[in-house]
């Protein structure tokens, strides 16, 4: 622990003086504090900005941190600040301040220096026998273990940030830190060009949201100038960025970047969104496009056979979609707008055996998790036998 400025009973203790954390990760800054007997703490907060002659600005009021801060502590002697989804611009010196009911004010200074870094792969060595180094702009806190990926597949796990490898022209490499495997470095390669989709075909419900997950690689000496998705490519013409196509403007969201992520999000899916989607990027020297991802948007349709029966006959309800939903779907069944008790099935077929007049009503179905998107209702009529 580091105790700063113990002055007549006033102090702030930070558990560490500097932290190096990964972009996109979560960090916790911890401190404890003391003050004079007889005082009562009235306010506590963390800050990074403090102009001459003005009060420090509470981080909780800074829109840059909106939705990313958590405070845990009390007004006696302890306080934690948790920052989620770290960004490189979060790098700063963080200080803790508290006030008391007797106009006492105290700031723990110097504070905790937070450095936020991404991961990059540096390539050195001969023509093909290479040494890869997973580099950061600061030394990561906590002696991390590094994980190496070749063409998207894990190949090595080591406490060393170095990796010696025979580097062929077609291969790409990236690195990550154990425990945060979701935060890959951009892939590096020598002469490789690729667009890789998590799934080549997707079936999704009308009204739902779909993410078309995608990553791409290109030679490390190139710079990305433009990256976009498209559905139509006429011969002799450049494909048009989907975000500027009428009907898609404001309807799609590009979640990727100009490094390696090219994920596309389409919310509130329409049947007309069914198409082949392709990602294309333009570098300082080349153009490359991936193969299409087939997206099929389906609604849910209830088929009833038969729709009019006599008592003690059987009825089959089938919940149909135009494509096979993934993952395995659980179906929910409804009568007159209310769930039928104990009716959820993994099968799209639900049977009513030996029906009676009480089974007369309006039936519908939905996919579990999307109960707000049910099928249209079908009416069953049951007539009494004489």
LUMLODO-954121 format. One record per residue (C-alpha): x, y, z. Coordinates in Angstrom, 1 decimal, padded with zeros to 4 digits, always signed. Example, Ala and Ser with C-alpha at 12.3 -4.5 7.8 and 13.67 -1.06 7.14 Angstrom:
BEGIN
+--------+--------+--------+
!      x !      y !      z !
+--------+--------+--------+
! +012.3 ! -004.5 ! +007.8 !
! +013.7 ! -001.1 ! +007.1 !
+--------+--------+--------+
END
This chain:
BEGIN
+--------+--------+--------+
!      x !      y !      z !
+--------+--------+--------+
! +000.0 ! +000.0 ! +000.0 !
! +001.1 ! +003.5 ! -000.7 !
! +000.2 ! +006.2 ! +001.8 !
! +000.2 ! +009.8 ! +000.6 !
! +000.3 ! +013.0 ! +002.6 !
! -000.5 ! +011.9 ! +006.1 !
! -001.2 ! +015.4 ! +007.5 !
! -002.6 ! +015.8 ! +011.0 !
! -004.7 ! +012.7 ! +010.6 !
! -005.7 ! +013.2 ! +007.0 !
! -004.6 ! +010.6 ! +004.4 !
! -005.5 ! +008.6 ! +001.3 !
! -004.0 ! +005.2 ! +000.7 !
! -004.1 ! +003.7 ! -002.8 !
! -003.4 ! -000.1 ! -003.2 !
! -001.3 ! +000.6 ! -006.3 !
! +000.3 ! +003.6 ! -007.8 !
! +000.0 ! +002.6 ! -011.5 !
! -002.1 ! +000.2 ! -013.5 !
! -001.7 ! -000.9 ! -017.2 !
! -005.0 ! -002.4 ! -018.5 !
! -006.3 ! -003.7 ! -021.8 !
! -008.6 ! -001.6 ! -024.0 !
! -012.1 ! -003.0 ! -023.6 !
! -011.4 ! -004.6 ! -020.2 !
! -012.5 ! -003.6 ! -016.7 !
! -010.3 ! -002.1 ! -014.0 !
! -010.8 ! -001.5 ! -010.2 !
! -009.1 ! +001.4 ! -008.4 !
! -009.0 ! +001.0 ! -004.7 !
! -008.2 ! +003.4 ! -001.8 !
! -008.8 ! +003.9 ! +001.9 !
! -008.7 ! +007.2 ! +003.7 !
! -008.5 ! +008.7 ! +007.2 !
! -009.6 ! +012.0 ! +008.7 !
! -009.7 ! +013.9 ! +012.0 !
! -011.7 ! +012.5 ! +014.9 !
! -015.0 ! +014.5 ! +015.2 !
! -015.4 ! +015.0 ! +011.5 !
! -018.1 ! +013.2 ! +009.4 !
! -017.5 ! +012.6 ! +005.7 !
! -020.3 ! +014.2 ! +003.6 !
! -019.1 ! +013.4 ! +000.0 !
! -016.5 ! +011.3 ! -001.8 !
! -015.6 ! +011.1 ! -005.5 !
! -012.8 ! +010.4 ! -008.0 !
! -011.6 ! +012.8 ! -010.6 !
! -008.9 ! +013.4 ! -013.3 !
! -009.5 ! +017.0 ! -014.3 !
! -008.7 ! +019.9 ! -011.9 !
! -008.3 ! +023.4 ! -013.3 !
! -006.6 ! +026.2 ! -011.5 !
! -008.9 ! +028.0 ! -009.1 !
! -011.8 ! +025.6 ! -009.6 !
! -013.2 ! +022.6 ! -007.9 !
! -012.3 ! +019.1 ! -009.3 !
! -014.9 ! +017.6 ! -011.5 !
! -016.6 ! +014.4 ! -010.3 !
! -016.0 ! +011.6 ! -012.9 !
! -019.6 ! +010.6 ! -012.4 !
! -020.6 ! +013.8 ! -014.1 !
! -018.3 ! +013.4 ! -017.1 !
! -020.3 ! +012.2 ! -020.2 !
! -017.2 ! +010.3 ! -021.4 !
! -017.7 ! +007.8 ! -018.5 !
! -021.5 ! +007.6 ! -018.8 !
! -022.7 ! +004.1 ! -018.0 !
! -019.2 ! +002.8 ! -017.4 !
! -018.6 ! +003.7 ! -013.7 !
! -019.4 ! +001.8 ! -010.5 !
! -018.7 ! +003.2 ! -007.0 !
! -018.4 ! +000.8 ! -004.1 !
! -017.5 ! +002.2 ! -000.6 !
! -018.7 ! +003.9 ! +002.5 !
! -018.2 ! +007.3 ! +004.2 !
! -015.9 ! +005.9 ! +006.8 !
! -012.7 ! +004.7 ! +005.3 !
! -012.9 ! +002.7 ! +002.0 !
! -013.7 ! +003.3 ! -001.6 !
! -013.5 ! +001.4 ! -004.9 !
! -013.9 ! +002.8 ! -008.4 !
! -014.7 ! +000.3 ! -011.2 !
! -014.4 ! +001.5 ! -014.9 !
! -015.7 ! -000.9 ! -017.5 !
! -015.2 ! -001.0 ! -021.3 !
! -011.8 ! +000.8 ! -021.0 !
! -010.8 ! +003.2 ! -023.8 !
! -007.4 ! +004.5 ! -024.6 !
! -008.5 ! +008.0 ! -023.8 !
! -009.3 ! +006.8 ! -020.2 !
! -005.5 ! +006.9 ! -019.6 !
! -005.0 ! +009.5 ! -016.9 !
! -004.0 ! +010.1 ! -013.2 !
! -007.0 ! +009.3 ! -011.0 !
! -007.3 ! +011.0 ! -007.7 !
! -009.7 ! +010.5 ! -004.8 !
! -011.3 ! +013.4 ! -002.9 !
! -013.4 ! +013.6 ! +000.2 !
! -015.2 ! +016.4 ! +002.2 !
! -016.4 ! +016.5 ! +005.8 !
! -019.1 ! +018.4 ! +007.6 !
! -016.6 ! +020.8 ! +009.1 !
! -015.5 ! +022.2 ! +005.7 !
! -012.6 ! +019.7 ! +005.6 !
! -011.4 ! +018.8 ! +002.1 !
! -008.7 ! +016.4 ! +001.2 !
! -007.2 ! +015.0 ! -002.1 !
! -005.0 ! +012.0 ! -002.3 !
! -002.1 ! +013.2 ! -004.5 !
! -000.3 ! +011.8 ! -006.4 !
! -003.0 ! +009.5 ! -007.5 !
! -003.2 ! +006.3 ! -009.5 !
! -001.8 ! +006.4 ! -013.0 !
! -004.0 ! +004.3 ! -015.4 !
! -002.6 ! +003.5 ! -018.8 !
! -004.9 ! +001.8 ! -021.3 !
! -003.4 ! -000.2 ! -024.2 !
! -004.4 ! -002.3 ! -027.1 !
! -002.5 ! -005.3 ! -028.3 !
! -000.3 ! -005.3 ! -031.5 !
! +001.8 ! -008.0 ! -033.1 !
! +005.3 ! -006.9 ! -034.1 !
! +007.1 ! -009.1 ! -036.7 !
! +010.9 ! -009.3 ! -036.8 !
! +013.4 ! -011.8 ! -038.3 !
! +014.3 ! -013.2 ! -041.6 !
! +012.3 ! -014.0 ! -044.8 !
! +010.1 ! -016.7 ! -043.2 !
! +011.6 ! -017.6 ! -039.8 !
! +010.0 ! -014.9 ! -037.8 !
! +009.8 ! -013.7 ! -034.2 !
! +006.4 ! -012.4 ! -033.3 !
! +006.0 ! -010.1 ! -030.2 !
! +002.7 ! -009.2 ! -028.6 !
! +003.4 ! -005.6 ! -027.7 !
! +001.6 ! -003.1 ! -025.6 !
! +002.2 ! +000.6 ! -024.9 !
! +002.7 ! -000.2 ! -021.2 !
! +003.6 ! -003.2 ! -019.1 !
! +000.4 ! -005.1 ! -018.3 !
! -000.4 ! -005.4 ! -014.6 !
! -000.5 ! -008.9 ! -013.1 !
! +002.1 ! -011.0 ! -015.2 !
! -000.3 ! -012.0 ! -018.0 !
! -000.2 ! -015.2 ! -020.0 !
! -000.2 ! -014.6 ! -023.8 !
! -002.2 ! -016.7 ! -026.2 !
! -001.3 ! -016.9 ! -029.9 !
! -003.7 ! -017.6 ! -032.8 !
! -002.8 ! -018.8 ! -036.3 !
! -005.6 ! -018.2 ! -038.8 !
! -008.0 ! -017.7 ! -036.0 !
! -007.1 ! -021.0 ! -034.1 !
! -005.2 ! -021.1 ! -030.8 !
! -001.7 ! -022.5 ! -031.3 !
! +000.3 ! -021.5 ! -028.2 !
! -000.1 ! -020.3 ! -024.6 !
! +002.9 ! -018.9 ! -022.7 !
! +004.0 ! -016.3 ! -020.1 !
! +006.4 ! -014.9 ! -022.7 !
! +005.1 ! -012.3 ! -025.2 !
! +007.5 ! -013.8 ! -027.9 !
! +006.6 ! -016.5 ! -030.4 !
! +009.1 ! -017.9 ! -033.0 !
! +007.4 ! -019.3 ! -036.0 !
! +007.9 ! -020.3 ! -039.7 !
! +005.7 ! -017.6 ! -041.2 !
! +004.2 ! -018.5 ! -044.6 !
! +002.7 ! -016.0 ! -046.9 !
! -000.8 ! -017.4 ! -046.5 !
! -000.9 ! -017.4 ! -042.6 !
! -002.2 ! -014.8 ! -040.3 !
! -001.3 ! -014.4 ! -036.6 !
! -002.9 ! -012.6 ! -033.6 !
! -002.4 ! -012.5 ! -029.9 !
! -004.6 ! -012.1 ! -026.8 !
! -004.2 ! -012.2 ! -023.0 !
! -005.5 ! -015.2 ! -021.0 !
! -008.8 ! -014.3 ! -019.4 !
! -009.6 ! -011.7 ! -022.0 !
! -009.5 ! -013.9 ! -025.1 !
! -012.3 ! -011.7 ! -026.6 !
! -009.8 ! -008.8 ! -026.9 !
! -007.6 ! -010.0 ! -029.8 !
! -004.9 ! -008.0 ! -031.4 !
! -005.4 ! -007.2 ! -035.1 !
! -004.2 ! -010.1 ! -037.2 !
! -000.9 ! -009.7 ! -039.1 !
! +000.1 ! -011.5 ! -042.2 !
! +002.7 ! -011.1 ! -045.1 !
! +000.6 ! -011.5 ! -048.2 !
! -002.7 ! -012.7 ! -046.9 !
! -006.1 ! -011.3 ! -047.7 !
! -009.2 ! -012.8 ! -046.0 !
! -012.7 ! -012.1 ! -044.8 !
! -013.9 ! -014.7 ! -042.3 !
! -017.5 ! -015.1 ! -041.2 !
! -018.5 ! -017.0 ! -038.1 !
! -021.5 ! -018.4 ! -040.0 !
! -021.9 ! -018.6 ! -043.8 !
! -025.7 ! -018.8 ! -043.6 !
! -028.1 ! -017.3 ! -041.0 !
! -031.8 ! -017.9 ! -040.3 !
! -033.4 ! -015.2 ! -038.1 !
! -036.9 ! -014.1 ! -037.1 !
! -038.7 ! -011.1 ! -038.5 !
! -038.5 ! -008.3 ! -036.0 !
! -035.4 ! -009.6 ! -034.2 !
! -031.8 ! -008.4 ! -034.3 !
! -029.0 ! -010.2 ! -036.0 !
! -025.2 ! -009.7 ! -035.8 !
! -023.3 ! -011.0 ! -038.8 !
! -019.9 ! -011.7 ! -037.1 !
! -016.9 ! -011.1 ! -039.3 !
! -013.2 ! -010.5 ! -039.2 !
! -010.7 ! -009.7 ! -041.9 !
! -006.9 ! -009.7 ! -042.5 !
! -004.6 ! -007.9 ! -044.9 !
! -000.8 ! -007.3 ! -045.2 !
! +000.5 ! -005.3 ! -042.2 !
! +002.1 ! -002.7 ! -044.4 !
! -001.3 ! -001.7 ! -045.9 !
! -003.7 ! +000.9 ! -044.4 !
! -007.4 ! +000.6 ! -044.5 !
! -009.1 ! +003.4 ! -046.3 !
! -012.7 ! +002.2 ! -046.4 !
! -014.7 ! -000.7 ! -045.2 !
! -018.3 ! -001.5 ! -045.9 !
! -021.0 ! -004.1 ! -046.5 !
! -023.0 ! -004.5 ! -049.7 !
! -025.6 ! -006.9 ! -051.2 !
! -025.6 ! -006.0 ! -055.0 !
! -022.6 ! -005.8 ! -057.3 !
! -023.3 ! -005.1 ! -060.9 !
! -020.8 ! -006.0 ! -063.5 !
! -018.4 ! -003.2 ! -064.4 !
! -019.5 ! -001.1 ! -061.4 !
! -018.2 ! -000.7 ! -057.8 !
! -020.6 ! -002.1 ! -055.2 !
! -022.5 ! +000.5 ! -053.2 !
! -022.1 ! +000.9 ! -049.5 !
! -025.2 ! -000.6 ! -047.9 !
! -025.5 ! +002.2 ! -045.3 !
! -026.2 ! +004.7 ! -048.2 !
! -028.7 ! +002.5 ! -050.0 !
! -032.4 ! +003.6 ! -049.7 !
! -034.2 ! +001.3 ! -047.3 !
! -031.0 ! +000.5 ! -045.4 !
! -030.1 ! +004.0 ! -044.3 !
! -030.4 ! +004.1 ! -040.6 !
! -031.4 ! +000.5 ! -040.6 !
! -028.0 ! -001.2 ! -040.3 !
! -025.2 ! -000.6 ! -037.9 !
! -021.5 ! -001.3 ! -038.6 !
! -019.9 ! -002.5 ! -035.4 !
! -016.4 ! -003.1 ! -036.9 !
! -013.3 ! -001.0 ! -037.2 !
! -010.5 ! -000.3 ! -039.6 !
! -008.3 ! -003.0 ! -038.1 !
! -009.8 ! -006.5 ! -038.0 !
! -013.5 ! -006.5 ! -036.9 !
! -016.2 ! -006.2 ! -039.6 !
! -019.3 ! -007.2 ! -037.7 !
! -022.6 ! -005.9 ! -039.1 !
! -025.8 ! -005.5 ! -037.0 !
! -029.3 ! -005.4 ! -038.5 !
! -032.0 ! -004.7 ! -035.9 !
! -035.8 ! -005.0 ! -036.4 !
! -035.4 ! -007.5 ! -039.3 !
! -037.8 ! -007.3 ! -042.2 !
! -038.6 ! -010.1 ! -044.7 !
! -037.1 ! -007.9 ! -047.4 !
! -033.7 ! -008.0 ! -045.5 !
! -033.2 ! -011.6 ! -046.8 !
! -030.2 ! -011.4 ! -049.1 !
! -026.5 ! -012.3 ! -049.5 !
! -024.4 ! -009.9 ! -047.5 !
! -020.7 ! -009.3 ! -048.4 !
! -018.0 ! -007.3 ! -046.7 !
! -015.5 ! -005.3 ! -048.8 !
! -012.5 ! -003.3 ! -047.7 !
! -010.2 ! -000.9 ! -049.6 !
! -006.6 ! -000.4 ! -048.5 !
! -003.8 ! +002.0 ! -049.6 !
! -003.0 ! -000.4 ! -052.5 !
! -005.7 ! -003.1 ! -052.9 !
! -009.4 ! -004.0 ! -052.8 !
! -010.8 ! -007.2 ! -051.4 !
! -014.3 ! -008.6 ! -050.8 !
! -015.5 ! -011.7 ! -048.9 !
! -017.9 ! -014.3 ! -050.2 !
! -021.6 ! -013.7 ! -049.4 !
! -023.3 ! -014.6 ! -046.1 !
! -026.8 ! -015.8 ! -046.8 !
! -029.3 ! -014.2 ! -044.4 !
! -032.9 ! -015.6 ! -044.5 !
! -035.5 ! -013.7 ! -042.5 !
! -038.6 ! -015.7 ! -041.6 !
! -041.8 ! -015.0 ! -039.8 !
! -043.6 ! -017.7 ! -037.8 !
! -046.7 ! -019.3 ! -039.3 !
! -049.1 ! -021.6 ! -037.5 !
! -050.7 ! -024.4 ! -039.6 !
! -053.7 ! -026.2 ! -038.1 !
! -054.9 ! -029.5 ! -039.4 !
! -057.9 ! -029.7 ! -039.5 !
! -059.4 ! -026.4 ! -038.4 !
! -062.9 ! -027.8 ! -037.8 !
! -063.4 ! -031.1 ! -036.0 !
! -065.9 ! -033.1 ! -034.0 !
! -065.4 ! -034.0 ! -030.4 !
! -062.8 ! -036.8 ! -029.6 !
! -060.9 ! -036.2 ! -032.9 !
! -057.3 ! -035.1 ! -032.9 !
! -055.8 ! -031.8 ! -034.2 !
! -052.2 ! -031.1 ! -035.2 !
! -050.6 ! -027.7 ! -034.8 !
! -047.4 ! -027.0 ! -036.7 !
! -045.2 ! -023.9 ! -036.1 !
! -043.4 ! -023.3 ! -039.4 !
! -040.5 ! -021.1 ! -040.4 !
! -038.9 ! -020.7 ! -043.9 !
! -035.5 ! -021.8 ! -042.6 !
! -034.1 ! -023.7 ! -039.7 !
! -033.5 ! -021.4 ! -036.7 !
! -030.2 ! -021.8 ! -034.9 !
! -029.6 ! -022.8 ! -032.1 !
! -032.2 ! -025.5 ! -031.4 !
! -035.4 ! -023.7 ! -030.9 !
! -038.1 ! -024.2 ! -028.1 !
! -041.6 ! -023.5 ! -029.3 !
! -044.3 ! -021.9 ! -027.1 !
! -048.0 ! -022.4 ! -027.8 !
! -050.9 ! -020.1 ! -027.0 !
! -054.7 ! -020.3 ! -026.9 !
! -056.7 ! -017.1 ! -027.0 !
! -053.5 ! -015.1 ! -026.4 !
! -052.5 ! -017.0 ! -023.2 !
! -049.7 ! -019.6 ! -022.9 !
! -051.0 ! -023.2 ! -022.8 !
! -049.6 ! -024.7 ! -019.5 !
! -046.7 ! -027.2 ! -019.9 !
! -046.8 ! -026.9 ! -023.7 !
! -043.3 ! -025.8 ! -024.6 !
! -041.7 ! -028.3 ! -027.0 !
! -038.4 ! -028.7 ! -028.9 !
! -040.6 ! -030.0 ! -031.8 !
! -042.4 ! -027.6 ! -034.1 !
! -045.4 ! -029.9 ! -033.8 !
! -048.0 ! -029.8 ! -031.0 !
! -051.0 ! -032.2 ! -030.9 !
! -054.4 ! -031.9 ! -029.3 !
! -055.7 ! -035.4 ! -028.6 !
! -059.4 ! -036.3 ! -028.3 !
! -060.6 ! -032.6 ! -028.4 !
! -063.7 ! -031.4 ! -026.7 !
! -065.8 ! -028.2 ! -027.1 !
! -063.5 ! -026.6 ! -024.5 !
! -060.6 ! -026.7 ! -027.0 !
! -062.5 ! -024.3 ! -029.3 !
! -060.5 ! -021.1 ! -029.6 !
! -057.7 ! -019.1 ! -031.3 !
! -054.3 ! -020.8 ! -031.4 !
! -050.9 ! -019.3 ! -032.1 !
! -047.2 ! -020.2 ! -031.6 !
! -043.9 ! -018.4 ! -031.0 !
! -040.2 ! -019.1 ! -030.6 !
! -039.0 ! -019.0 ! -027.0 !
! -037.0 ! -015.8 ! -026.4 !
! -039.1 ! -014.1 ! -029.0 !
! -042.6 ! -014.4 ! -027.5 !
! -043.3 ! -010.8 ! -028.6 !
! -043.2 ! -012.1 ! -032.3 !
! -045.9 ! -014.7 ! -032.4 !
! -047.6 ! -016.2 ! -035.4 !
! -051.0 ! -015.1 ! -036.6 !
! -053.8 ! -016.9 ! -034.9 !
! -055.7 ! -019.8 ! -036.4 !
! -059.2 ! -020.7 ! -035.1 !
! -060.2 ! -024.2 ! -034.1 !
! -063.9 ! -025.1 ! -034.2 !
! -065.1 ! -028.2 ! -032.3 !
! -068.6 ! -029.4 ! -032.8 !
! -070.5 ! -031.7 ! -030.5 !
! -071.4 ! -035.2 ! -031.7 !
! -075.0 ! -036.1 ! -031.3 !
+--------+--------+--------+
END
